[in-house]
């Protein structure tokens, strides 16, 4: 019990240290010349589709395993 308490305290304290820095200031000419804002126009759409496809495959595998176990 002591180990779990100490571990949770250490994790909470380390989590607070991540909030210590302020975010960097935006660039001076962020959107004056029509350039991309923020992440430089990174394509996150295909990454989300890949993540959903992998999650659906993993879920399907788990459902298949449970069905196979119930048959036995």
N, C-alpha and C positions, 0 to 999 in steps of 0.2 A: 504494500500500500504506500509505503514511503517513497519507493522508487517511482511509482506512477505520479504521485504528488510533485516530486522534485522535477520529473520530466515535463509535466504540464507547466510548472512555473518557468522552467528554462525556455520552453517553446513560446510562452506568452511574452517573456522579456525579449527574446530574439525577434519576435514579430513586431514589437514596438520600435525596435531599432531600425526597421526597414522604412518607417515613416519619418525618419530624421531629416532627409534631404528634400529640399523644395524642387519642383520640376524645373527643367531648364527654360529659359525665356524663349519665346518664339523668334524665328529669324526676322531680321529687320524688314526685308521685302517679302513677307510671307505670301501675299496674294496680290501684290500690286501689278505684276506683269502677267498674271494669269497662270502662274505656275502651280504645281500641285501643293496642297496644304498638308502638313503633318507627315505621314509616313511615306510620302513620295509616290502615292498611287499604287501601293502594294496590292496585288490581287488576292483578296482573302476569300472570294466566292468559291473558287475551286477547292480550297482547303476545307471549307465547311462541308461541301458535298462529299469530299473524301472522308471526313470525320463521321458524318452521318452514315455513309456506306459501311465503314468499318464497325460502327456501333450496331448497325442492323445485322451484319454478319455474325458478330459476337453474340448478340441476343438470339439469333436463329440457331446458332450452335448450342447455346444453353438450353433452349426449348427442345431441341432434338435429343440432347442428352437426358433431359428429364423424362421425355416420352419413352425413350429406350429403356430407362431404368424402371419405369412403371410397367412396361411389358414383361419384365423378368419376374 
